[in-house]
């Protein structure tokens, strides 16, 4: 069964860090997107990792977030540093092809 499970979200103070995990079952991760949905807003794309390890980021997280992959664990991570209150959202991962179901997401709350 194809499944993605996100984890690692938490309540953190501004300036803090978190590492989110996206673990896959039922298929091998080659490429992956991270998305987020802030409260009351639409889901938005955050980061991408390609087959060869190339990465792309939305402008608001460039220099603060890093997406990377552990092939042995079939897991993609999102290292988030210098977190801001506007990063508060539920974070999801999904393949760029959209051929995997949305997971339950993981909640990140950035607040003093």
C-alpha positions as CSV (number, residue, x, y, z in Angstrom):
1,X,0.0,0.0,0.0
2,X,1.4,3.4,-1.0
3,X,1.6,5.6,2.0
4,X,3.4,8.7,3.2
5,X,3.7,9.6,6.9
6,X,4.9,13.0,8.0
7,X,6.2,13.6,11.5
8,X,8.4,15.9,13.5
9,X,6.1,18.9,13.9
10,X,6.0,20.7,17.3
11,X,5.5,24.0,19.0
12,X,8.7,26.0,18.8
13,X,9.8,29.6,19.6
14,X,10.7,32.0,16.8
15,X,14.3,31.5,15.8
16,X,14.1,27.8,16.6
17,X,14.6,24.7,14.5
18,X,12.7,21.6,13.6
19,X,13.4,18.6,11.4
20,X,10.4,17.1,9.7
21,X,10.3,13.6,8.3
22,X,8.4,12.1,5.4
23,X,8.6,8.3,5.4
24,X,7.3,6.3,2.4
25,X,6.0,2.8,2.2
26,X,4.9,0.9,-0.9
27,X,7.2,2.7,-3.2
28,X,10.7,4.1,-3.4
29,X,11.2,7.8,-3.0
30,X,13.1,9.5,-5.9
31,X,11.5,12.9,-6.0
32,X,9.4,14.6,-3.4
33,X,7.7,17.9,-2.6
34,X,7.0,19.4,0.8
35,X,3.9,21.6,1.1
36,X,2.3,23.5,3.9
37,X,-1.2,24.8,4.8
38,X,-1.3,27.8,7.1
39,X,-4.4,28.2,9.2
40,X,-7.3,29.5,7.1
41,X,-5.2,29.5,3.9
42,X,-4.6,27.3,0.9
43,X,-1.9,24.6,0.8
44,X,1.3,25.9,-0.8
45,X,4.4,24.3,-2.2
46,X,7.5,24.7,0.0
47,X,10.4,22.6,-1.3
48,X,11.4,20.0,-3.9
49,X,14.1,17.4,-4.2
50,X,14.9,15.7,-7.5
51,X,16.2,12.3,-8.4
52,X,19.8,13.6,-8.6
53,X,19.5,15.6,-5.4
54,X,18.7,18.9,-6.9
55,X,16.6,21.1,-4.7
56,X,14.2,24.0,-5.1
57,X,12.5,26.2,-2.5
58,X,9.8,28.8,-2.4
59,X,11.3,32.2,-1.8
60,X,10.1,32.7,1.7
61,X,12.1,29.7,3.0
62,X,15.3,30.0,1.0
63,X,18.4,30.0,3.2
64,X,16.4,28.7,6.2
65,X,15.0,25.3,5.1
66,X,16.8,22.4,3.6
67,X,15.3,19.4,2.0
68,X,17.3,16.2,1.8
69,X,16.8,12.4,1.4
70,X,18.0,9.3,3.1
71,X,17.7,6.6,0.5
72,X,18.5,3.8,3.0
73,X,15.5,4.8,5.1
74,X,13.3,5.8,2.2
75,X,12.7,9.1,3.9
76,X,12.8,12.7,3.0
77,X,13.5,15.4,5.6
78,X,12.9,19.1,5.8
79,X,15.3,20.8,8.1
80,X,13.8,24.1,9.2
81,X,16.0,26.8,10.9
82,X,15.3,30.3,11.9
83,X,11.6,29.6,12.1
84,X,9.2,32.5,12.0
85,X,5.6,32.8,13.1
86,X,4.5,32.8,9.5
87,X,5.9,29.3,9.1
88,X,3.1,28.1,11.3
89,X,1.2,25.5,9.2
90,X,0.5,21.8,8.8
91,X,3.2,20.4,6.6
92,X,2.7,17.6,4.1
93,X,4.8,15.7,1.6
94,X,3.7,14.3,-1.7
95,X,5.3,13.1,-4.9
96,X,5.5,15.7,-7.7
97,X,3.5,13.5,-9.9
98,X,0.7,13.5,-7.4
99,X,0.4,9.8,-7.5
100,X,0.4,9.3,-3.8
101,X,-2.4,10.0,-1.3
102,X,-2.0,13.0,1.0
103,X,-0.8,12.0,4.4
104,X,-2.1,13.3,7.7
105,X,0.5,16.0,7.8
106,X,2.4,17.3,10.8
107,X,1.7,20.5,12.7
108,X,4.3,23.2,13.1
109,X,3.5,26.1,15.4
110,X,6.0,28.9,15.8
111,X,5.0,31.1,18.7
112,X,6.7,32.8,21.7
